[in-house]
Amino acid sequence: MQMPTPEQVKGMMKERFGEVPEAIENASKVDEALLVEQAVSSKLSMMSEKNALDPKTSTLVFLAAAIAMGDDACVRVNTAALKKMGARNEEILSVVRIVRHAAASIAVDRANGVFETLAE
């Protein structure tokens, strides 16, 4: 695999997301290798020929992970990318609802000690 230049990576991000996330821009000022490594990671996961998911579905999954991890910049740029890919608002909002449900499920799991104690 040929490594892209930092300028190529920024160009690809701008084309896909409409912007280069601020953290990526700042990281590249300190260490351009971080920017290239991020692009290679994306290529090996999201855009790999081994990825069984289509690009829109992969981006919906990425959006779910970004929401769950609280990564506001990734939420913003991936929502924009999804809109550019033709994702409907209902599809994107379904991801939000699923993540909300998963987050609520964590609360039930974490309360298991309460349930065990009350059941005694």
MOPAC internal coordinates of N, CA, C and O (Angstrom, degrees):
PM7 1SCF
backbone

  N    0.0000 0     0.00 0     0.00 0    0    0    0
  C    1.4485 1     0.00 0     0.00 0    1    0    0
  C    1.5296 1   108.13 1     0.00 0    2    1    0
  O    1.2310 1   121.30 1   -51.34 1    3    2    1
  N    1.3211 1   115.13 1   128.66 1    3    2    1
  C    1.4579 1   120.03 1   177.97 1    5    3    2
  C    1.5246 1   109.35 1   -80.31 1    6    5    3
  O    1.2310 1   120.94 1   -47.30 1    7    6    5
  N    1.3095 1   115.81 1   132.70 1    7    6    5
  C    1.4640 1   120.88 1  -178.20 1    9    7    6
  C    1.5240 1   109.64 1   -79.51 1   10    9    7
  O    1.2310 1   120.49 1   -47.79 1   11   10    9
  N    1.3330 1   116.66 1   132.21 1   11   10    9
  C    1.4647 1   119.05 1   176.55 1   13   11   10
  C    1.5214 1   110.66 1   -76.17 1   14   13   11
  O    1.2310 1   121.07 1   -20.22 1   15   14   13
  N    1.3072 1   115.56 1   159.78 1   15   14   13
  C    1.4609 1   120.01 1   173.96 1   17   15   14
  C    1.5267 1   107.81 1   -81.18 1   18   17   15
  O    1.2310 1   120.15 1   -20.21 1   19   18   17
  N    1.3270 1   117.33 1   159.79 1   19   18   17
  C    1.4616 1   119.39 1   176.26 1   21   19   18
  C    1.5388 1   112.37 1   -56.09 1   22   21   19
  O    1.2310 1   120.44 1   142.58 1   23   22   21
  N    1.3208 1   116.76 1   -37.42 1   23   22   21
  C    1.4710 1   119.98 1   179.64 1   25   23   22
  C    1.5275 1   110.54 1   -65.20 1   26   25   23
  O    1.2310 1   120.22 1   140.98 1   27   26   25
  N    1.3432 1   117.19 1   -39.02 1   27   26   25
  C    1.4572 1   120.81 1   177.75 1   29   27   26
  C    1.5284 1   110.80 1   -64.74 1   30   29   27
  O    1.2310 1   120.53 1   138.75 1   31   30   29
  N    1.3239 1   116.60 1   -41.25 1   31   30   29
  C    1.4633 1   121.01 1   179.59 1   33   31   30
  C    1.5268 1   109.86 1   -61.57 1   34   33   31
  O    1.2310 1   120.46 1   132.43 1   35   34   33
  N    1.3262 1   116.73 1   -47.57 1   35   34   33
  C    1.4664 1   120.09 1   179.51 1   37   35   34
  C    1.5258 1   110.55 1   -61.18 1   38   37   35
  O    1.2310 1   120.32 1   140.18 1   39   38   37
  N    1.3326 1   116.99 1   -39.82 1   39   38   37
  C    1.4556 1   120.59 1   177.96 1   41   39   38
  C    1.5209 1   111.88 1   -62.98 1   42   41   39
  O    1.2310 1   120.26 1   137.91 1   43   42   41
  N    1.3328 1   117.11 1   -42.09 1   43   42   41
  C    1.4663 1   121.04 1   178.26 1   45   43   42
  C    1.5269 1   111.13 1   -64.98 1   46   45   43
  O    1.2310 1   120.64 1   139.39 1   47   46   45
  N    1.3341 1   116.38 1   -40.61 1   47   46   45
  C    1.4664 1   119.73 1   179.02 1   49   47   46
  C    1.5296 1   110.27 1   -65.23 1   50   49   47
  O    1.2310 1   120.94 1   136.02 1   51   50   49
  N    1.3120 1   115.80 1   -43.98 1   51   50   49
  C    1.4676 1   119.98 1   180.00 1   53   51   50
  C    1.5256 1   109.94 1   -60.86 1   54   53   51
  O    1.2310 1   120.36 1   138.73 1   55   54   53
  N    1.3277 1   116.93 1   -41.27 1   55   54   53
  C    1.4658 1   120.68 1   179.72 1   57   55   54
  C    1.5219 1   111.47 1   -67.25 1   58   57   55
  O    1.2310 1   120.36 1   137.47 1   59   58   57
  N    1.3314 1   116.92 1   -42.53 1   59   58   57
  C    1.4628 1   120.26 1  -176.28 1   61   59   58
  C    1.5193 1   112.59 1   -76.73 1   62   61   59
  O    1.2310 1   120.55 1   137.09 1   63   62   61
  N    1.3296 1   116.55 1   -42.91 1   63   62   61
  C    1.4597 1   121.14 1  -172.60 1   65   63   62
  C    1.5247 1   114.35 1  -104.78 1   66   65   63
  O    1.2310 1   120.18 1   164.67 1   67   66   65
  N    1.3151 1   117.26 1   -15.33 1   67   66   65
  C    1.4587 1   120.19 1  -176.12 1   69   67   66
  C    1.5185 1   112.55 1    88.17 1   70   69   67
  O    1.2310 1   120.51 1   173.60 1   71   70   69
  N    1.3151 1   116.63 1    -6.40 1   71   70   69
  C    1.4597 1   121.71 1  -179.71 1   73   71   70
  C    1.5292 1   109.03 1  -163.82 1   74   73   71
  O    1.2310 1   121.03 1   -15.95 1   75   74   73
  N    1.2942 1   115.63 1   164.05 1   75   74   73
  C    1.4603 1   121.52 1   170.27 1   77   75   74
  C    1.5216 1   105.69 1  -101.45 1   78   77   75
  O    1.2310 1   119.86 1   -59.80 1   79   78   77
  N    1.3433 1   117.88 1   120.20 1   79   78   77
  C    1.4667 1   118.89 1  -179.49 1   81   79   78
  C    1.5273 1   111.67 1   -54.12 1   82   81   79
  O    1.2310 1   121.12 1   -37.66 1   83   82   81
  N    1.3099 1   115.47 1   142.34 1   83   82   81
  C    1.4652 1   121.67 1  -175.68 1   85   83   82
  C    1.5240 1   112.40 1   -55.25 1   86   85   83
  O    1.2310 1   119.98 1   137.08 1   87   86   85
  N    1.3364 1   117.65 1   -42.92 1   87   86   85
  C    1.4606 1   120.36 1  -178.78 1   89   87   86
  C    1.5320 1   111.17 1   -63.89 1   90   89   87
  O    1.2310 1   120.59 1   142.64 1   91   90   89
  N    1.3209 1   116.48 1   -37.36 1   91   90   89
  C    1.4650 1   120.49 1   178.21 1   93   91   90
  C    1.5276 1   109.45 1   -67.43 1   94   93   91
  O    1.2310 1   120.69 1   136.33 1   95   94   93
  N    1.3158 1   116.28 1   -43.67 1   95   94   93
  C    1.4694 1   120.99 1   178.16 1   97   95   94
  C    1.5270 1   110.40 1   -59.49 1   98   97   95
  O    1.2310 1   120.39 1   133.25 1   99   98   97
  N    1.3200 1   116.86 1   -46.75 1   99   98   97
  C    1.4599 1   120.90 1  -179.29 1  101   99   98
  C    1.5253 1   111.86 1   -67.12 1  102  101   99
  O    1.2310 1   120.09 1   139.73 1  103  102  101
  N    1.3314 1   117.44 1   -40.27 1  103  102  101
  C    1.4685 1   120.79 1   178.50 1  105  103  102
  C    1.5203 1   110.55 1   -62.08 1  106  105  103
  O    1.2310 1   120.79 1   141.63 1  107  106  105
  N    1.3341 1   116.10 1   -38.37 1  107  106  105
  C    1.4678 1   118.98 1  -178.08 1  109  107  106
  C    1.5272 1   111.84 1   -67.80 1  110  109  107
  O    1.2310 1   120.24 1   154.23 1  111  110  109
  N    1.3348 1   117.15 1   -25.77 1  111  110  109
  C    1.4614 1   120.52 1   177.37 1  113  111  110
  C    1.5248 1   111.29 1   -69.91 1  114  113  111
  O    1.2310 1   120.97 1   150.25 1  115  114  113
  N    1.3167 1   115.76 1   -29.75 1  115  114  113
  C    1.4557 1   121.55 1  -177.82 1  117  115  114
  C    1.5260 1   111.11 1   -89.46 1  118  117  115
  O    1.2310 1   121.04 1   138.70 1  119  118  117
  N    1.3450 1   115.62 1   -41.30 1  119  118  117
  C    1.4726 1   120.33 1  -177.39 1  121  119  118
  C    1.5296 1   108.69 1  -153.69 1  122  121  119
  O    1.2310 1   120.73 1   -80.17 1  123  122  121
  N    1.3232 1   116.22 1    99.83 1  123  122  121
  C    1.4609 1   120.83 1  -177.43 1  125  123  122
  C    1.5220 1   112.16 1   -60.20 1  126  125  123
  O    1.2310 1   119.94 1   155.30 1  127  126  125
  N    1.3101 1   117.73 1   -24.70 1  127  126  125
  C    1.4628 1   121.09 1   179.52 1  129  127  126
  C    1.5300 1   110.83 1   -62.66 1  130  129  127
  O    1.2310 1   120.35 1   146.75 1  131  130  129
  N    1.3411 1   116.94 1   -33.25 1  131  130  129
  C    1.4634 1   119.87 1   177.93 1  133  131  130
  C    1.5312 1   111.18 1   -60.35 1  134  133  131
  O    1.2310 1   120.86 1   139.20 1  135  134  133
  N    1.3135 1   115.97 1   -40.80 1  135  134  133
  C    1.4622 1   121.41 1   179.43 1  137  135  134
  C    1.5230 1   110.35 1   -63.86 1  138  137  135
  O    1.2310 1   120.47 1   134.09 1  139  138  137
  N    1.3175 1   116.71 1   -45.91 1  139  138  137
  C    1.4646 1   121.14 1  -179.86 1  141  139  138
  C    1.5281 1   110.20 1   -66.00 1  142  141  139
  O    1.2310 1   119.95 1   138.52 1  143  142  141
  N    1.3284 1   117.71 1   -41.48 1  143  142  141
  C    1.4619 1   121.60 1   178.43 1  145  143  142
  C    1.5306 1   111.14 1   -61.71 1  146  145  143
  O    1.2310 1   120.25 1   141.34 1  147  146  145
  N    1.3262 1   117.13 1   -38.66 1  147  146  145
  C    1.4612 1   121.39 1   178.04 1  149  147  146
  C    1.5251 1   110.22 1   -63.50 1  150  149  147
  O    1.2310 1   120.58 1   138.38 1  151  150  149
  N    1.3185 1   116.49 1   -41.62 1  151  150  149
  C    1.4615 1   120.71 1   179.26 1  153  151  150
  C    1.5237 1   111.15 1   -66.18 1  154  153  151
  O    1.2310 1   120.45 1   139.55 1  155  154  153
  N    1.3179 1   116.75 1   -40.45 1  155  154  153
  C    1.4685 1   120.32 1   178.67 1  157  155  154
  C    1.5219 1   109.65 1   -65.14 1  158  157  155
  O    1.2310 1   119.87 1   138.29 1  159  158  157
  N    1.3219 1   117.86 1   -41.71 1  159  158  157
  C    1.4619 1   121.83 1   177.09 1  161  159  158
  C    1.5273 1   110.50 1   -58.77 1  162  161  159
  O    1.2310 1   120.51 1   136.41 1  163  162  161
  N    1.3277 1   116.64 1   -43.59 1  163  162  161
  C    1.4590 1   121.18 1   178.14 1  165  163  162
  C    1.5236 1   110.53 1   -62.18 1  166  165  163
  O    1.2310 1   120.75 1   135.59 1  167  166  165
  N    1.3129 1   116.17 1   -44.41 1  167  166  165
  C    1.4684 1   121.09 1  -179.93 1  169  167  166
  C    1.5207 1   110.93 1   -61.52 1  170  169  167
  O    1.2310 1   120.20 1   138.66 1  171  170  169
  N    1.3289 1   117.23 1   -41.34 1  171  170  169
  C    1.4565 1   121.21 1  -176.96 1  173  171  170
  C    1.5257 1   113.37 1   -75.92 1  174  173  171
  O    1.2310 1   120.15 1   162.36 1  175  174  173
  N    1.3162 1   117.33 1   -17.64 1  175  174  173
  C    1.4677 1   119.35 1  -179.98 1  177  175  174
  C    1.5262 1   111.72 1  -110.49 1  178  177  175
  O    1.2310 1   120.49 1   116.51 1  179  178  177
  N    1.2966 1   116.68 1   -63.49 1  179  178  177
  C    1.4678 1   121.43 1  -174.06 1  181  179  178
  C    1.5294 1   113.01 1   -71.68 1  182  181  179
  O    1.2310 1   120.03 1   143.04 1  183  182  181
  N    1.3251 1   117.54 1   -36.96 1  183  182  181
  C    1.4586 1   120.29 1  -171.69 1  185  183  182
  C    1.5206 1   113.11 1  -114.67 1  186  185  183
  O    1.2310 1   120.29 1  -164.06 1  187  186  185
  N    1.3028 1   117.06 1    15.94 1  187  186  185
  C    1.4583 1   121.20 1  -179.18 1  189  187  186
  C    1.5217 1   110.42 1   -72.69 1  190  189  187
  O    1.2310 1   120.79 1   -32.97 1  191  190  189
  N    1.3048 1   116.09 1   147.03 1  191  190  189
  C    1.4697 1   119.38 1   175.36 1  193  191  190
  C    1.5232 1   110.53 1   -67.52 1  194  193  191
  O    1.2310 1   120.13 1   163.57 1  195  194  193
  N    1.3309 1   117.36 1   -16.43 1  195  194  193
  C    1.4671 1   121.79 1   176.42 1  197  195  194
  C    1.5244 1   112.15 1   -82.46 1  198  197  195
  O    1.2310 1   120.18 1   168.80 1  199  198  197
  N    1.3193 1   117.27 1   -11.20 1  199  198  197
  C    1.4618 1   120.95 1   178.72 1  201  199  198
  C    1.5239 1   108.24 1   -71.75 1  202  201  199
  O    1.2310 1   120.52 1   -63.03 1  203  202  201
  N    1.3147 1   116.62 1   116.97 1  203  202  201
  C    1.4622 1   121.51 1  -178.34 1  205  203  202
  C    1.5257 1   112.77 1   -77.78 1  206  205  203
  O    1.2310 1   120.25 1   173.32 1  207  206  205
  N    1.3219 1   117.12 1    -6.68 1  207  206  205
  C    1.4618 1   121.23 1  -178.10 1  209  207  206
  C    1.5186 1   110.37 1   -97.94 1  210  209  207
  O    1.2310 1   120.96 1   -34.26 1  211  210  209
  N    1.3253 1   115.76 1   145.74 1  211  210  209
  C    1.4599 1   119.69 1   175.50 1  213  211  210
  C    1.5302 1   108.70 1   -71.55 1  214  213  211
  O    1.2310 1   120.01 1   -16.86 1  215  214  213
  N    1.3415 1   117.59 1   163.14 1  215  214  213
  C    1.4739 1   120.03 1  -175.92 1  217  215  214
  C    1.5337 1   114.12 1   -56.42 1  218  217  215
  O    1.2310 1   119.92 1   139.52 1  219  218  217
  N    1.3196 1   117.75 1   -40.48 1  219  218  217
  C    1.4673 1   118.83 1  -178.82 1  221  219  218
  C    1.5270 1   110.59 1   -66.66 1  222  221  219
  O    1.2310 1   120.09 1   135.61 1  223  222  221
  N    1.3282 1   117.44 1   -44.39 1  223  222  221
  C    1.4654 1   120.47 1   179.43 1  225  223  222
  C    1.5196 1   110.47 1   -64.04 1  226  225  223
  O    1.2310 1   119.94 1   139.00 1  227  226  225
  N    1.3339 1   117.71 1   -41.00 1  227  226  225
  C    1.4651 1   120.77 1   176.97 1  229  227  226
  C    1.5131 1   111.01 1   -59.57 1  230  229  227
  O    1.2310 1   120.53 1   139.27 1  231  230  229
  N    1.3166 1   116.59 1   -40.73 1  231  230  229
  C    1.4675 1   120.78 1  -179.55 1  233  231  230
  C    1.5193 1   110.81 1   -70.72 1  234  233  231
  O    1.2310 1   119.72 1   145.11 1  235  234  233
  N    1.3280 1   118.13 1   -34.89 1  235  234  233
  C    1.4700 1   120.98 1   175.02 1  237  235  234
  C    1.5289 1   110.18 1   -63.42 1  238  237  235
  O    1.2310 1   120.13 1   138.66 1  239  238  237
  N    1.3282 1   117.36 1   -41.34 1  239  238  237
  C    1.4655 1   121.43 1   177.49 1  241  239  238
  C    1.5352 1   109.84 1   -64.71 1  242  241  239
  O    1.2310 1   120.76 1   136.53 1  243  242  241
  N    1.3256 1   116.15 1   -43.47 1  243  242  241
  C    1.4662 1   120.57 1   178.52 1  245  243  242
  C    1.5278 1   109.76 1   -61.47 1  246  245  243
  O    1.2310 1   120.42 1   137.76 1  247  246  245
  N    1.3296 1   116.80 1   -42.24 1  247  246  245
  C    1.4660 1   120.55 1   178.18 1  249  247  246
  C    1.5251 1   110.45 1   -59.51 1  250  249  247
  O    1.2310 1   120.46 1   136.59 1  251  250  249
  N    1.3227 1   116.72 1   -43.41 1  251  250  249
  C    1.4669 1   120.09 1   178.91 1  253  251  250
  C    1.5226 1   110.74 1   -59.56 1  254  253  251
  O    1.2310 1   120.73 1   135.49 1  255  254  253
  N    1.3204 1   116.21 1   -44.51 1  255  254  253
  C    1.4694 1   119.82 1   179.18 1  257  255  254
  C    1.5231 1   110.72 1   -64.40 1  258  257  255
  O    1.2310 1   120.32 1   138.47 1  259  258  257
  N    1.3232 1   117.00 1   -41.53 1  259  258  257
  C    1.4705 1   120.41 1   179.97 1  261  259  258
  C    1.5200 1   111.37 1   -63.55 1  262  261  259
  O    1.2310 1   120.60 1   139.15 1  263  262  261
  N    1.3351 1   116.45 1   -40.85 1  263  262  261
  C    1.4714 1   119.97 1   177.37 1  265  263  262
  C    1.5221 1   109.46 1   -62.84 1  266  265  263
  O    1.2310 1   120.63 1   131.61 1  267  266  265
  N    1.3342 1   116.41 1   -48.39 1  267  266  265
  C    1.4674 1   120.79 1  -177.13 1  269  267  266
  C    1.5240 1   112.23 1   -62.39 1  270  269  267
  O    1.2310 1   120.62 1   145.65 1  271  270  269
  N    1.3346 1   116.42 1   -34.35 1  271  270  269
  C    1.4600 1   120.56 1  -178.95 1  273  271  270
  C    1.5249 1   112.66 1   -87.30 1  274  273  271
  O    1.2310 1   120.01 1   173.60 1  275  274  273
  N    1.3332 1   117.58 1    -6.40 1  275  274  273
  C    1.4560 1   120.54 1   178.09 1  277  275  274
  C    1.5182 1   113.77 1    75.47 1  278  277  275
  O    1.2310 1   120.15 1  -149.54 1  279  278  277
  N    1.3248 1   117.32 1    30.46 1  279  278  277
  C    1.4663 1   121.81 1  -179.06 1  281  279  278
  C    1.5326 1   109.25 1   -93.01 1  282  281  279
  O    1.2310 1   120.78 1   -91.09 1  283  282  281
  N    1.3260 1   116.12 1    88.91 1  283  282  281
  C    1.4628 1   121.91 1  -174.39 1  285  283  282
  C    1.5233 1   113.32 1   -58.72 1  286  285  283
  O    1.2310 1   120.30 1   139.91 1  287  286  285
  N    1.3259 1   117.03 1   -40.09 1  287  286  285
  C    1.4666 1   119.69 1  -179.19 1  289  287  286
  C    1.5199 1   110.65 1   -64.64 1  290  289  287
  O    1.2310 1   120.06 1   135.65 1  291  290  289
  N    1.3347 1   117.48 1   -44.35 1  291  290  289
  C    1.4666 1   120.11 1   178.80 1  293  291  290
  C    1.5262 1   111.63 1   -67.32 1  294  293  291
  O    1.2310 1   120.37 1   144.97 1  295  294  293
  N    1.3236 1   116.89 1   -35.03 1  295  294  293
  C    1.4674 1   119.80 1   176.45 1  297  295  294
  C    1.5265 1   108.95 1   -60.68 1  298  297  295
  O    1.2310 1   120.81 1   132.64 1  299  298  297
  N    1.3130 1   116.05 1   -47.36 1  299  298  297
  C    1.4739 1   120.46 1  -177.36 1  301  299  298
  C    1.5276 1   111.89 1   -63.84 1  302  301  299
  O    1.2310 1   120.36 1   128.76 1  303  302  301
  N    1.3329 1   116.91 1   -51.24 1  303  302  301
  C    1.4645 1   118.63 1  -174.47 1  305  303  302
  C    1.5188 1   112.29 1   -71.50 1  306  305  303
  O    1.2310 1   119.91 1   147.24 1  307  306  305
  N    1.3260 1   117.78 1   -32.76 1  307  306  305
  C    1.4624 1   118.97 1   178.76 1  309  307  306
  C    1.5234 1   112.23 1   -76.22 1  310  309  307
  O    1.2310 1   120.05 1   150.02 1  311  310  309
  N    1.3238 1   117.51 1   -29.98 1  311  310  309
  C    1.4664 1   119.50 1   172.83 1  313  311  310
  C    1.5211 1   109.11 1   -65.16 1  314  313  311
  O    1.2310 1   120.12 1   136.50 1  315  314  313
  N    1.3205 1   117.38 1   -43.50 1  315  314  313
  C    1.4701 1   120.63 1   177.07 1  317  315  314
  C    1.5286 1   110.98 1   -61.72 1  318  317  315
  O    1.2310 1   120.45 1   138.47 1  319  318  317
  N    1.3346 1   116.74 1   -41.53 1  319  318  317
  C    1.4700 1   120.47 1   178.72 1  321  319  318
  C    1.5273 1   110.51 1   -63.09 1  322  321  319
  O    1.2310 1   120.58 1   138.96 1  323  322  321
  N    1.3244 1   116.49 1   -41.04 1  323  322  321
  C    1.4710 1   120.04 1   179.04 1  325  323  322
  C    1.5225 1   111.60 1   -63.39 1  326  325  323
  O    1.2310 1   120.65 1   138.29 1  327  326  325
  N    1.3209 1   116.36 1   -41.71 1  327  326  325
  C    1.4722 1   119.71 1   177.52 1  329  327  326
  C    1.5295 1   109.68 1   -61.63 1  330  329  327
  O    1.2310 1   120.51 1   139.19 1  331  330  329
  N    1.3285 1   116.63 1   -40.81 1  331  330  329
  C    1.4563 1   121.71 1   179.03 1  333  331  330
  C    1.5330 1   110.87 1   -64.63 1  334  333  331
  O    1.2310 1   120.40 1   147.70 1  335  334  333
  N    1.3365 1   116.84 1   -32.30 1  335  334  333
  C    1.4618 1   122.33 1   178.73 1  337  335  334
  C    1.5293 1   112.44 1   -78.00 1  338  337  335
  O    1.2310 1   120.70 1   172.21 1  339  338  337
  N    1.3316 1   116.27 1    -7.79 1  339  338  337
  C    1.4558 1   119.76 1   179.77 1  341  339  338
  C    1.5140 1   114.67 1    96.26 1  342  341  339
  O    1.2310 1   120.08 1  -168.59 1  343  342  341
  N    1.3240 1   117.46 1    11.41 1  343  342  341
  C    1.4624 1   119.74 1   177.85 1  345  343  342
  C    1.5214 1   109.24 1   -64.12 1  346  345  343
  O    1.2310 1   121.58 1   -41.40 1  347  346  345
  N    1.3047 1   114.58 1   138.60 1  347  346  345
  C    1.4691 1   120.30 1   177.91 1  349  347  346
  C    1.5306 1   109.54 1   -81.70 1  350  349  347
  O    1.2310 1   121.10 1   -27.03 1  351  350  349
  N    1.3169 1   115.51 1   152.97 1  351  350  349
  C    1.4706 1   120.02 1   177.88 1  353  351  350
  C    1.5248 1   110.58 1   -53.93 1  354  353  351
  O    1.2310 1   120.40 1   140.85 1  355  354  353
  N    1.3418 1   116.84 1   -39.15 1  355  354  353
  C    1.4690 1   121.27 1  -178.41 1  357  355  354
  C    1.5317 1   111.14 1   -61.34 1  358  357  355
  O    1.2310 1   120.23 1   142.92 1  359  358  357
  N    1.3362 1   117.17 1   -37.08 1  359  358  357
  C    1.4626 1   120.30 1   178.79 1  361  359  358
  C    1.5287 1   110.61 1   -66.20 1  362  361  359
  O    1.2310 1   120.99 1   135.33 1  363  362  361
  N    1.3127 1   115.71 1   -44.67 1  363  362  361
  C    1.4685 1   120.50 1  -179.03 1  365  363  362
  C    1.5231 1   110.33 1   -67.08 1  366  365  363
  O    1.2310 1   120.28 1   137.57 1  367  366  365
  N    1.3153 1   117.07 1   -42.43 1  367  366  365
  C    1.4650 1   120.15 1   178.90 1  369  367  366
  C    1.5230 1   111.62 1   -67.55 1  370  369  367
  O    1.2310 1   119.68 1   151.43 1  371  370  369
  N    1.3209 1   118.21 1   -28.57 1  371  370  369
  C    1.4697 1   121.01 1   174.71 1  373  371  370
  C    1.5205 1   110.24 1   -62.67 1  374  373  371
  O    1.2310 1   120.31 1   140.74 1  375  374  373
  N    1.3311 1   117.00 1   -39.26 1  375  374  373
  C    1.4614 1   121.04 1   176.84 1  377  375  374
  C    1.5287 1   109.53 1   -61.42 1  378  377  375
  O    1.2310 1   120.45 1   134.79 1  379  378  377
  N    1.3129 1   116.75 1   -45.21 1  379  378  377
  C    1.4695 1   120.74 1   179.18 1  381  379  378
  C    1.5303 1   110.11 1   -59.06 1  382  381  379
  O    1.2310 1   120.57 1   135.81 1  383  382  381
  N    1.3259 1   116.51 1   -44.19 1  383  382  381
  C    1.4744 1   120.18 1  -179.49 1  385  383  382
  C    1.5300 1   111.42 1   -64.32 1  386  385  383
  O    1.2310 1   120.37 1   139.30 1  387  386  385
  N    1.3297 1   116.90 1   -40.70 1  387  386  385
  C    1.4641 1   120.31 1   179.64 1  389  387  386
  C    1.5220 1   110.33 1   -65.22 1  390  389  387
  O    1.2310 1   120.02 1   136.85 1  391  390  389
  N    1.3326 1   117.57 1   -43.15 1  391  390  389
  C    1.4673 1   120.91 1   178.59 1  393  391  390
  C    1.5259 1   109.91 1   -64.30 1  394  393  391
  O    1.2310 1   120.56 1   139.47 1  395  394  393
  N    1.3218 1   116.53 1   -40.53 1  395  394  393
  C    1.4751 1   119.81 1   177.98 1  397  395  394
  C    1.5246 1   109.89 1   -60.23 1  398  397  395
  O    1.2310 1   120.34 1   136.82 1  399  398  397
  N    1.3288 1   116.96 1   -43.18 1  399  398  397
  C    1.4669 1   120.76 1   179.13 1  401  399  398
  C    1.5320 1   110.70 1   -63.28 1  402  401  399
  O    1.2310 1   120.59 1   136.04 1  403  402  401
  N    1.3412 1   116.47 1   -43.96 1  403  402  401
  C    1.4644 1   119.74 1   179.04 1  405  403  402
  C    1.5229 1   111.02 1   -61.28 1  406  405  403
  O    1.2310 1   120.83 1   139.48 1  407  406  405
  N    1.3341 1   116.01 1   -40.52 1  407  406  405
  C    1.4705 1   119.83 1   179.01 1  409  407  406
  C    1.5279 1   110.84 1   -64.87 1  410  409  407
  O    1.2310 1   120.29 1   140.60 1  411  410  409
  N    1.3348 1   117.05 1   -39.40 1  411  410  409
  C    1.4644 1   120.55 1   178.12 1  413  411  410
  C    1.5287 1   110.31 1   -67.48 1  414  413  411
  O    1.2310 1   120.40 1   144.71 1  415  414  413
  N    1.3171 1   116.84 1   -35.29 1  415  414  413
  C    1.4648 1   120.82 1   178.98 1  417  415  414
  C    1.5199 1   111.15 1   -63.30 1  418  417  415
  O    1.2310 1   120.45 1   146.79 1  419  418  417
  N    1.3163 1   116.75 1   -33.21 1  419  418  417
  C    1.4651 1   120.70 1   177.53 1  421  419  418
  C    1.5289 1   109.65 1   -60.95 1  422  421  419
  O    1.2310 1   120.53 1   139.58 1  423  422  421
  N    1.3309 1   116.58 1   -40.42 1  423  422  421
  C    1.4676 1   120.53 1  -179.30 1  425  423  422
  C    1.5269 1   110.46 1   -62.15 1  426  425  423
  O    1.2310 1   120.07 1   139.01 1  427  426  425
  N    1.3171 1   117.47 1   -40.99 1  427  426  425
  C    1.4634 1   120.89 1   178.58 1  429  427  426
  C    1.5273 1   109.71 1   -64.43 1  430  429  427
  O    1.2310 1   120.47 1   135.86 1  431  430  429
  N    1.3333 1   116.70 1   -44.14 1  431  430  429
  C    1.4651 1   120.12 1   178.99 1  433  431  430
  C    1.5212 1   111.16 1   -62.34 1  434  433  431
  O    1.2310 1   120.45 1   136.97 1  435  434  433
  N    1.3119 1   116.74 1   -43.03 1  435  434  433
  C    1.4690 1   120.17 1  -178.77 1  437  435  434
  C    1.5236 1   112.19 1   -68.88 1  438  437  435
  O    1.2310 1   120.35 1   160.69 1  439  438  437
  N    1.3164 1   116.93 1   -19.31 1  439  438  437
  C    1.4666 1   121.05 1   177.91 1  441  439  438
  C    1.5218 1   111.83 1   -89.50 1  442  441  439
  O    1.2310 1   119.67 1  -172.63 1  443  442  441
  N    1.3129 1   118.23 1     7.37 1  443  442  441
  C    1.4624 1   121.04 1  -176.45 1  445  443  442
  C    1.5241 1   112.00 1   -56.71 1  446  445  443
  O    1.2310 1   120.14 1   142.65 1  447  446  445
  N    1.3185 1   117.33 1   -37.35 1  447  446  445
  C    1.4613 1   119.85 1   177.48 1  449  447  446
  C    1.5212 1   112.03 1   -61.41 1  450  449  447
  O    1.2310 1   120.74 1   143.85 1  451  450  449
  N    1.3195 1   116.20 1   -36.15 1  451  450  449
  C    1.4705 1   120.66 1   175.95 1  453  451  450
  C    1.5198 1   109.68 1   -62.28 1  454  453  451
  O    1.2310 1   120.90 1   132.63 1  455  454  453
  N    1.3334 1   115.89 1   -47.37 1  455  454  453
  C    1.4647 1   120.20 1  -178.10 1  457  455  454
  C    1.5124 1   111.25 1   -64.20 1  458  457  455
  O    1.2310 1   120.15 1   138.91 1  459  458  457
  N    1.3472 1   117.33 1   -41.09 1  459  458  457
  C    1.4676 1   120.36 1   179.23 1  461  459  458
  C    1.5297 1   110.93 1   -63.22 1  462  461  459
  O    1.2310 1   120.65 1   136.76 1  463  462  461
  N    1.3302 1   116.37 1   -43.24 1  463  462  461
  C    1.4585 1   120.45 1  -178.73 1  465  463  462
  C    1.5237 1   110.76 1   -66.48 1  466  465  463
  O    1.2310 1   120.00 1   137.86 1  467  466  465
  N    1.3228 1   117.60 1   -42.14 1  467  466  465
  C    1.4578 1   121.17 1  -179.54 1  469  467  466
  C    1.5182 1   111.97 1   -67.29 1  470  469  467
  O    1.2310 1   120.50 1   150.30 1  471  470  469
  N    1.3405 1   116.65 1   -29.70 1  471  470  469
  C    1.4708 1   121.08 1  -178.57 1  473  471  470
  C    1.5251 1   112.32 1   -77.71 1  474  473  471
  O    1.2310 1   119.46 1   166.11 1  475  474  473
  N    1.3273 1   118.63 1   -13.89 1  475  474  473
  C    1.4794 1   121.09 1  -178.59 1  477  475  474
  C    1.4949 1   112.06 1   -70.53 1  478  477  475
  O    1.2310 1   120.10 1   180.00 1  479  478  477

